[in-house]
Amino acid sequence: MLTAITRAVSPAIVHCELSFIDRRPIDLARAQEQHRAYEKLLEKLGANVVSLPAEPELPDSMFVEDPAIVLDELAVILPLGTETRRREASSLAQALSQFRKLAYVTLPGTLEGGDVLRIGRKLFVGLTGRSNAEGIRQLAAILAPHNYEVIGVPVTGCLHLKSAVTHLGRNTLLANRAWFDTNPLTGQEWIDVDPSEPHAANALALKGTIIFPASFPRTRLRLEARGFHVTPLDISELQKAESGLTCSSLLFEAAD
């Protein structure tokens, strides 16, 4: 069964970490409403949503993608690149332990799931301010027995690799190619974000649908022109916390 682990928006989200955008006031009630709409859309598309309670002391804790990677064989718990966020991992690990055996990347390695782009048996991992070479080395060692290849990708223009590129299926990537080294990803088809929408590369492909931020209509037209079915979703308040669409859930198949 397709399972999505999410976490309710923390009331402290107004104090979230920001790296590449300016801070603006966040309407908490509206952010919570938008997150619930996201969860409802996942359910509509067939996911069993496991919504964890909010962490009032952890502003960024709704971004469950960052502390873990979930593969068919195991889940890998990660030491986040921002020290103040590392407490997010423990309750998430407990939730994931019901579905997968756990492995751990440890300090001084740092790694965040927002930097991990999976395409088949290859995991492309962003080298960013949040994920370092030692974290990538440890992940490669953990996954080698399961026949995954881990490939580092230098990122310069944004928070995470998946802020700059996401996989849509059909051997196609949506990308802002100015923000990362595209050489490790040769052999893919590309859809470039509209130049007026540099932050539009984070999309969530699920069950034949591309969930996409409503705030990027020009890039949406590019997706639809290539034959993708797009469902827009308003995440405007969450975007003030440097949110994309992939970062708010962990999606995987679980036993019925």
C-alpha positions as a Python dict, from the first residue, in 0.01 Angstrom:
ca = {
    (1, 'M'): (0, 0, 0),
    (2, 'L'): (128, 344, -88),
    (3, 'T'): (204, 517, 242),
    (4, 'A'): (279, 882, 309),
    (5, 'I'): (425, 995, 639),
    (6, 'T'): (358, 1362, 708),
    (7, 'R'): (377, 1585, 1013),
    (8, 'A'): (146, 1867, 1116),
    (9, 'V'): (276, 2222, 1084),
    (10, 'S'): (459, 2338, 1394),
    (11, 'P'): (322, 2655, 1557),
    (12, 'A'): (687, 2765, 1563),
    (13, 'I'): (716, 2760, 1181),
    (14, 'V'): (735, 3140, 1191),
    (15, 'H'): (1092, 3089, 1324),
    (16, 'C'): (1195, 2844, 1051),
    (17, 'E'): (1543, 2822, 900),
    (18, 'L'): (1589, 3025, 581),
    (19, 'S'): (1891, 3020, 350),
    (20, 'F'): (1805, 3146, 3),
    (21, 'I'): (1491, 3355, 51),
    (22, 'D'): (1403, 3656, 263),
    (23, 'R'): (1191, 3616, 574),
    (24, 'R'): (827, 3720, 543),
    (25, 'P'): (544, 3684, 795),
    (26, 'I'): (375, 3342, 787),
    (27, 'D'): (4, 3309, 856),
    (28, 'L'): (4, 2998, 1076),
    (29, 'A'): (-364, 2911, 1031),
    (30, 'R'): (-335, 2939, 653),
    (31, 'A'): (-13, 2734, 650),
    (32, 'Q'): (-189, 2461, 848),
    (33, 'E'): (-486, 2472, 610),
    (34, 'Q'): (-259, 2440, 307),
    (35, 'H'): (-77, 2146, 464),
    (36, 'R'): (-406, 1968, 534),
    (37, 'A'): (-505, 2023, 170),
    (38, 'Y'): (-174, 1862, 70),
    (39, 'E'): (-249, 1559, 288),
    (40, 'K'): (-601, 1531, 146),
    (41, 'L'): (-464, 1537, -209),
    (42, 'L'): (-221, 1256, -124),
    (43, 'E'): (-517, 1056, 9),
    (44, 'K'): (-721, 1130, -304),
    (45, 'L'): (-434, 992, -513),
    (46, 'G'): (-439, 667, -315),
    (47, 'A'): (-191, 716, -31),
    (48, 'N'): (-251, 603, 324),
    (49, 'V'): (-147, 918, 510),
    (50, 'V'): (18, 871, 849),
    (51, 'S'): (10, 1223, 995),
    (52, 'L'): (241, 1268, 1291),
    (53, 'P'): (160, 1530, 1556),
    (54, 'A'): (318, 1873, 1540),
    (55, 'E'): (646, 1935, 1719),
    (56, 'P'): (587, 2273, 1889),
    (57, 'E'): (955, 2332, 1964),
    (58, 'L'): (1084, 2236, 1618),
    (59, 'P'): (995, 2501, 1358),
    (60, 'D'): (1093, 2301, 1047),
    (61, 'S'): (963, 1962, 1158),
    (62, 'M'): (684, 1941, 898),
    (63, 'F'): (961, 1883, 641),
    (64, 'V'): (976, 1509, 706),
    (65, 'E'): (1171, 1439, 389),
    (66, 'D'): (1492, 1581, 536),
    (67, 'P'): (1567, 1347, 832),
    (68, 'A'): (1522, 1019, 641),
    (69, 'I'): (1540, 832, 311),
    (70, 'V'): (1299, 542, 264),
    (71, 'L'): (1385, 270, 14),
    (72, 'D'): (1228, -71, -45),
    (73, 'E'): (1488, -248, 166),
    (74, 'L'): (1544, -5, 454),
    (75, 'A'): (1513, 350, 583),
    (76, 'V'): (1823, 560, 647),
    (77, 'I'): (1804, 815, 928),
    (78, 'L'): (2011, 1125, 863),
    (79, 'P'): (2200, 1385, 1071),
    (80, 'L'): (2070, 1714, 939),
    (81, 'G'): (2308, 1984, 828),
    (82, 'T'): (2144, 2235, 1062),
    (83, 'E'): (2221, 2141, 1422),
    (84, 'T'): (1898, 2289, 1558),
    (85, 'R'): (1695, 2053, 1337),
    (86, 'R'): (1861, 1726, 1439),
    (87, 'R'): (1603, 1650, 1708),
    (88, 'E'): (1346, 1600, 1432),
    (89, 'A'): (1491, 1259, 1349),
    (90, 'S'): (1404, 1061, 1663),
    (91, 'S'): (1024, 1059, 1641),
    (92, 'L'): (1043, 1008, 1266),
    (93, 'A'): (1272, 709, 1314),
    (94, 'Q'): (1023, 563, 1560),
    (95, 'A'): (741, 599, 1306),
    (96, 'L'): (948, 448, 1026),
    (97, 'S'): (1060, 152, 1239),
    (98, 'Q'): (709, 11, 1199),
    (99, 'F'): (767, -19, 823),
    (100, 'R'): (1140, -63, 762),
    (101, 'K'): (1462, -171, 929),
    (102, 'L'): (1672, 135, 1006),
    (103, 'A'): (2028, 237, 924),
    (104, 'Y'): (2201, 559, 1027),
    (105, 'V'): (2439, 812, 876),
    (106, 'T'): (2637, 964, 1165),
    (107, 'L'): (2830, 1281, 1232),
    (108, 'P'): (3062, 1427, 1110),
    (109, 'G'): (2865, 1326, 804),
    (110, 'T'): (2562, 1544, 736),
    (111, 'L'): (2285, 1467, 492),
    (112, 'E'): (1933, 1589, 424),
    (113, 'G'): (1671, 1405, 224),
    (114, 'G'): (1593, 1716, 23),
    (115, 'D'): (1931, 1661, -137),
    (116, 'V'): (1850, 1305, -250),
    (117, 'L'): (1702, 1255, -596),
    (118, 'R'): (1626, 890, -668),
    (119, 'I'): (1600, 763, -1023),
    (120, 'G'): (1571, 385, -1020),
    (121, 'R'): (1875, 234, -847),
    (122, 'K'): (2068, 561, -861),
    (123, 'L'): (2060, 820, -583),
    (124, 'F'): (2189, 1160, -688),
    (125, 'V'): (2287, 1352, -374),
    (126, 'G'): (2345, 1724, -362),
    (127, 'L'): (2668, 1859, -218),
    (128, 'T'): (2527, 2160, -38),
    (129, 'G'): (2553, 2356, 283),
    (130, 'R'): (2333, 2086, 438),
    (131, 'S'): (2485, 1764, 296),
    (132, 'N'): (2860, 1700, 294),
    (133, 'A'): (3097, 1455, 126),
    (134, 'E'): (3128, 1239, 438),
    (135, 'G'): (2751, 1200, 460),
    (136, 'I'): (2741, 1094, 97),
    (137, 'R'): (3028, 848, 154),
    (138, 'Q'): (2845, 686, 446),
    (139, 'L'): (2520, 663, 250),
    (140, 'A'): (2702, 492, -38),
    (141, 'A'): (2852, 239, 202),
    (142, 'I'): (2513, 167, 363),
    (143, 'L'): (2340, 118, 29),
    (144, 'A'): (2611, -68, -163),
    (145, 'P'): (2495, -413, -40),
    (146, 'H'): (2152, -333, -182),
    (147, 'N'): (2293, -243, -525),
    (148, 'Y'): (2222, 129, -517),
    (149, 'E'): (2466, 373, -675),
    (150, 'V'): (2517, 702, -490),
    (151, 'I'): (2641, 997, -698),
    (152, 'G'): (2735, 1339, -564),
    (153, 'V'): (2603, 1648, -743),
    (154, 'P'): (2747, 1994, -665),
    (155, 'V'): (2470, 2249, -597),
    (156, 'T'): (2534, 2622, -585),
    (157, 'G'): (2214, 2821, -626),
    (158, 'C'): (1961, 2683, -378),
    (159, 'L'): (1900, 2503, -50),
    (160, 'H'): (1877, 2142, -171),
    (161, 'L'): (1929, 1950, -493),
    (162, 'K'): (1555, 1892, -520),
    (163, 'S'): (1500, 2266, -499),
    (164, 'A'): (1667, 2266, -841),
    (165, 'V'): (1558, 1938, -1002),
    (166, 'T'): (1291, 1671, -957),
    (167, 'H'): (1205, 1353, -1146),
    (168, 'L'): (870, 1351, -1327),
    (169, 'G'): (886, 997, -1465),
    (170, 'R'): (920, 915, -1837),
    (171, 'N'): (1295, 970, -1807),
    (172, 'T'): (1220, 1342, -1765),
    (173, 'L'): (1354, 1596, -1516),
    (174, 'L'): (1210, 1935, -1428),
    (175, 'A'): (1500, 2166, -1352),
    (176, 'N'): (1659, 2502, -1301),
    (177, 'R'): (1988, 2395, -1456),
    (178, 'A'): (2168, 2713, -1348),
    (179, 'W'): (2170, 2595, -987),
    (180, 'F'): (2354, 2260, -1006),
    (181, 'D'): (2605, 2054, -1204),
    (182, 'T'): (2401, 1873, -1468),
    (183, 'N'): (2685, 1647, -1584),
    (184, 'P'): (2602, 1356, -1347),
    (185, 'L'): (2246, 1353, -1486),
    (186, 'T'): (2324, 1312, -1854),
    (187, 'G'): (2092, 1087, -2050),
    (188, 'Q'): (1772, 1241, -1912),
    (189, 'E'): (1512, 1450, -2091),
    (190, 'W'): (1477, 1800, -1952),
    (191, 'I'): (1196, 2046, -1894),
    (192, 'D'): (1340, 2381, -1790),
    (193, 'V'): (1150, 2605, -1551),
    (194, 'D'): (1024, 2929, -1695),
    (195, 'P'): (1297, 3194, -1644),
    (196, 'S'): (1051, 3410, -1448),
    (197, 'E'): (992, 3120, -1202),
    (198, 'P'): (1339, 3009, -1086),
    (199, 'H'): (1202, 2824, -781),
    (200, 'A'): (958, 2610, -983),
    (201, 'A'): (1166, 2293, -1017),
    (202, 'N'): (1025, 2109, -716),
    (203, 'A'): (728, 1895, -823),
    (204, 'L'): (585, 1575, -676),
    (205, 'A'): (508, 1298, -925),
    (206, 'L'): (250, 1054, -789),
    (207, 'K'): (19, 803, -956),
    (208, 'G'): (30, 966, -1299),
    (209, 'T'): (-19, 1315, -1158),
    (210, 'I'): (231, 1596, -1112),
    (211, 'I'): (143, 1788, -796),
    (212, 'F'): (271, 2137, -859),
    (213, 'P'): (270, 2474, -679),
    (214, 'A'): (-11, 2696, -800),
    (215, 'S'): (224, 2995, -786),
    (216, 'F'): (418, 2885, -1097),
    (217, 'P'): (164, 2893, -1385),
    (218, 'R'): (416, 2947, -1663),
    (219, 'T'): (617, 2639, -1575),
    (220, 'R'): (293, 2445, -1536),
    (221, 'L'): (216, 2524, -1900),
    (222, 'R'): (553, 2378, -1997),
    (223, 'L'): (471, 2055, -1813),
    (224, 'E'): (130, 2026, -1973),
    (225, 'A'): (276, 2096, -2316),
    (226, 'R'): (491, 1785, -2269),
    (227, 'G'): (186, 1575, -2190),
    (228, 'F'): (198, 1565, -1810),
    (229, 'H'): (-122, 1578, -1605),
    (230, 'V'): (-72, 1858, -1353),
    (231, 'T'): (-270, 1920, -1033),
    (232, 'P'): (-190, 2265, -892),
    (233, 'L'): (-186, 2317, -516),
    (234, 'D'): (-166, 2643, -322),
    (235, 'I'): (131, 2626, -84),
    (236, 'S'): (199, 2999, -78),
    (237, 'E'): (233, 3026, 302),
    (238, 'L'): (452, 2717, 321),
    (239, 'Q'): (676, 2855, 46),
    (240, 'K'): (764, 3137, 285),
    (241, 'A'): (936, 2863, 491),
    (242, 'E'): (1141, 2762, 183),
    (243, 'S'): (906, 2469, 123),
    (244, 'G'): (862, 2267, -191),
    (245, 'L'): (619, 1981, -247),
    (246, 'T'): (847, 1681, -201),
    (247, 'C'): (974, 1790, 140),
    (248, 'S'): (644, 1753, 326),
    (249, 'S'): (603, 1377, 293),
    (250, 'L'): (788, 1048, 288),
    (251, 'L'): (631, 821, 26),
    (252, 'F'): (688, 447, 10),
    (253, 'E'): (513, 115, -37),
    (254, 'A'): (417, -66, 282),
    (255, 'A'): (273, -411, 338),
    (256, 'D'): (-106, -417, 347),
}
